[in-house]
């Protein structure tokens, strides 16, 4: 037969074990995350009134030339919006040149439908912003206008049919 003292000791051991188990599970969720570059960039954007839209998607590209083939991935860290403008945001550890902002980052902004680029340099605590104005060729603007006109006419035709038969 189990003595009363042994039973109390077993219950105390069980309570201590359960406290340790629940405590370790509870504290695991309270760990402070590592403050990386993207976290710092996100905090800066939110503190300065930018709305983070969605996780940006990468754009893969392939260049084929007679001497070979190259491929790459263009992916901003964030897409953010402020005052009606969307920006492709890059968090870096060093600033980029204005020429690179013009040549490389403009292409990324265009592919992501952004109006500009923000480069947050967390090491030097500086921010570079470039706003782009795209002037598309006339034939592209005409094609887009024709496409919109066709959609409007299709909608008007559908409304007319619904009105006559409805």
N, C-alpha and C positions, 0 to 999 in steps of 0.2 A: 504494500500500500504506500502511496505517495504521502509524505509528511506535509504538513501545512507550510513549513518553512521552504521546502523544495518547490511547492506550488507557487508561493509568492515570488521566489527567485525567478522561476520560469516566466511568470507574468511580467515582472520588471524587465527581464531580458527581451521579451517579445515587444513590450512598449518602446524600449530604447531602440530596438531594430527598426520598428515601424516609423519612429520619429526620424531616424537617420535616413531611411528610404524616402519618405515623403519630403524631408528637407533637401536631400540631394536632387530630387526631381524638381522641386520648386526653385532652388537656386540656379539650376541649369538654365532656366528661362530668363533669369535676371542678369546674365552675363553682359557686360558692356561690349558692344561690337567694336571691332577694330575700325579706327577712323581713317579710312583710306582716301585716295584722291577724289573718287567720285562722291563720297560722302561730304567732303569739304566743298566740292563744287555744287552739290545739291543744296547744302546749307546756304551758300552764298547766293544762289539763284532765288531761293525762297525768301531770304532776308531782304533782297532787293526788289521784291514784288513780281518776280517771274512765276508764271504758272507752268509747272512741268506737265507736258501733255501725255506722251506715251513713251514707252521704251523705243528707242530708235532701231530701225532695222538696217542691216548692212546691205550695201549695194556691191555686188561682185562685178568685176569687169575683166575682160580678156582683150589683150592687144596682140594682134597677129601681124607680123611683118615678115619680109623675106628672110631676115636673119634669125628669126625665132618667134617665140610666143611668151608673153608675160601675162600674169594675172594678179589681181589685187582685190582688196576689200576696203571699201570706204564706209566708215561707220562713226557717226558722231556719238558722244556719250549720252547726250540728252537732246530732246526737242523741247524748247521752251517758248512761251508766248508772253508778250507784254505789250500793252497798248495796241492790240490788234496785229502786231507783227510776230511772225514765228522765226525762231533762230535755231540753227544747228549749233549745239554747244559742245566744245571740246575742253576737257580738263587735262592740262599738261604740267610738266615740271620745268619747262623753260619756254620763254616767249618765242613766237614765230615771227618771221620777217613780214613786212608789208607786202612784199612781192609774193610770198607764199600764201598770204591771206587772199591776195588777188587771184593767183593762178590755181592753186590746189583747192583751197577751201570754198571758193566760189562755185566750183563744179559740184562739190558735195552739197552745198546749200541748194543749188538748182535741182539736183536729183531728188532731194528730200522735200521739195516744195517750200523751202524756207526763204524768208526775205533777207536774211543775213546770217552772220556767224559770230559767235562769242567764244573767245579763247581765254579760259581762266588759268592763269599761271599761279599755282599754289605755293611754289617755292619763293618767288619774288613778290607774292601777293599783289599781282597786277592783273588787269583785265583788258583785253583788246576786243574791240567791236568793229565789225564791218557790215555795212548795209548795202545790199545790191539792188540795182534797178535793172530789170530784164526788159529789153526791147526786142521782142521776137520779130522775125522776118514777116513781111507783108503777107506772103502766101500762107504762113501758119495762122496768122490772125484771121484771114479770109476763110480758111478751112474751118476754124473754130466757130466763126460767125455762121457759116452755112450749116454746120452741125447743130448749133443751138436753134437756128431757124427751123430746121427739119423737125426737131423735137417739139417745138412750139406748135408747128402746123399739125403734127401728129396728135398732140394733145387736144388741139382745137377740133380736129376731125373726130376724135373719140368722143368729145363732149357733144358735138353736133349729132352724132349717131345715137348717143345715149338719150339726148333730148327728144329726138324724133321718134324713137322706139320705146321710150320710157314713160 
